[in-house]
Amino acid sequence: MDRVTNLYLENLCIMQENERLRKKAQLLDKENKALLAKLKLKNNPSTAAAAAAASSPSSQQQPDAGASAAASVVKAGAAAPSSSYGGKKTK
């Protein structure tokens, strides 16, 4: 019986960690898409008007907190440090 309890608790911890990682992955995906859109606009300014019309609040659903956080990074013009993703800095 003790073994079953330990396995249950271990499984519960794994499921909680999966959920935490899933949320982090979704946030990073939204941030990546926002940064990619900004990069595309920077490289091709002639499409800025079309992109602005497509991103208007009337044509999209309300973003969640993760999307607004990613949007604030894009609006501020700040790049996220590579160390926040656990990656190594490159030269």
HUPE-V542049 format. One line per field, one symbol per residue. burial: + if it has 24 or more other C-alpha atoms within 12 Angstrom, else -. A space follows every 10 residues. Layout:
# HUPE-V542049
burial=???
This chain:
# HUPE-V542049
burial=---------- ---------- ------++-+ +--++-++-- ---------- ---------- ------+--+ +--+------ ---------- -
